[in-house]
């Protein structure tokens, strides 16, 4: 891949609503992710599953382990079980392994999204009725150690 192509990809991601782009060409894989301010509702780039995130403020704060729950398939993401109901999971909620936290519709079939571990939800990456791709981060959990 040439640098001009990579620069065009960076510019594309910075101007588009997507938060992350990964492409492989000629045996070279490039992943571009942008960080969005927490106040915005756009999907945000997330650390890979199992990444330890810490603040470098000079204070002695132990690192916080975070875990990403990703879309198992491409489809439309719903935060609630049926229209008009409150979301199944929101930021700040404690969830347990196996708990239903969302729904993905693919080819007129509704698929349950379950938490694959216990933790506190610190981010919901997509709003209701959002189109998602397989592998997109849907939720970020703070592990409870």
Secondary structure, 3 states (H helix, E strand, C coil): CCHHHHHHHHHHHHHCCCCEEEEEECCEEEEEECCCCCCCCCCCCCCCCCCEECCCCCCCCCCEEEEEEECCCCEEEECCCCCCCCCCCCCCCEECCCCEEEEEEECCEEEEEECCCCEEEEEECCCCCEEECCCCEEEEEEECC
